[in-house]
């Protein structure tokens, strides 16, 4: 889904000071920081404490906004503003989920826009009275929307659904075995883990890479090499014999039936002259003379030699 056509996030409007019935500072000034941003250990305990504090603030803000949203009638300006504020406050959750798909070579902006659709769907379906934290509820919806996008819109090569689902299992088993053994697992180890054949594992790995079809005629970017059609082609050694075989077929029909049979037995049946003589009930010398006469006729009628 191109970024220009993907659904855009509704802009966040400023909330008036009296829009929050609770009067809390969080409701008056929504925070949009990521609930759980990725930080390196070099940030130190104080940095990690700030991360947890911002995550807690975002969760508290989300609860307040959902309380307001439930009390507002759908379609009203106040409802739209509160809903937009919820989307804006939880966008870091979408970016966190989208970061898991960086290896797919898709523009991250497009992936975030698709994940935002899942976030909006999760906001519309979330019920704060069920006692579930919103990030816990929304994450499967956001990730599922992104996976659906890759499944239906990104692949130009159709992969059977069974192979695609099995590829997910192969990927999970590969990660588990890599962690357990400290090395990349072999195909046999993955097959034993999933109770499938090695051929199925290889097919799944190949299917997992089938996202784009490469043009055979397109030049390779960067290296300046010609297209694949020029690099993969080779000269067929049997190509020169095509015309000869067609000519021989045309000449054979001009021979008598018995001489055709002798040539077929000699060069297609791989029989010796002695075996041919026993097959036809004639002497070996006679077979030799018939072969020599047949060759003379074929050479005289051969247009290539002429």
C-alpha positions, 0 to 999 in steps of 0.5 A: 500500500503506497504511503500516498494512498494509505489511510492517514492518521487523523490530526490531533486537535488541542483539547480545551482545558475543561474537556477532561472531567477528571481535571488531571494534568494527563488529560489536559496535556496528552503525552505521545511518547512510546509506551515501551521505547527501545533503549540501550543499556548505556542509558543507565538506570535513570534512563530506564526509569524515565522510559518506564515513567513515560510508558506509565504516563501513556497507559494512564492517559489512554485509560482516561481518554477511553473513559471520556470516549465511552461517555461521548456520543459517536459522531460528535466533534468531542468524540472525534477529538478524543478518538484522534487523541487516542490514536496519536497517543498510541502511535508509538505502539504501531511503530514498535510493532512495525519495527519487527518487519524491517527485514521485509524491504518495504518502506517503513512509512507504508508499514506504519500506515497499515499498522495504524489501521489495525490500531484504529480498529482496536480502539473502536472495539476496545472495552475498558470495562473488561479489565485488559490493558489496551496495549495487550489488546491492540498489539495482536490486531496491529500485527495481524493487520501488517501480516495481512498486508504482506500476505495480500498486497506485497507478494507478487509470487503466489505461495500456497497457504499451507506452505506460507503457514508452515513457513511461519512454523519453520521460522519459529523453530529455526529461532528456537533451535538457534537459541538452544544450540548457539548456531544455525540449525540444519534442515534435518534438525528443523524437520525433526523438530516439526515432524515433517520431511526435509523436502517440506522444510526446503520448500518452506524456506524457498516460499518464504523468500518468494515476495517479488518476481525479478524480471529476466530482462531487467539490468542489475542495479548497481553492478552494471551487469546485463539482465538475467536472461543474458547471464543464465542463457547457454548454447544447447549442444544438441541445437545443431542436430535439430536440422540434421534430424529433420533432414534424416527423417525426410531422407529415410522415407525415400528408402525402400521399406527393408532398408529403413528397417535395417537402419532402424535396427542398426542405429536405433535398436543398436543391433549388430549386422549379425543380429540384423541378419538373423532378424531378417533371415539374410546373410550378414554380407547382404546386410552390409551391402544394403547398409552401404547402398542406403548410405550412398543414397542418403549422401546423394540426396543430402542438401547440406553436403551438396 
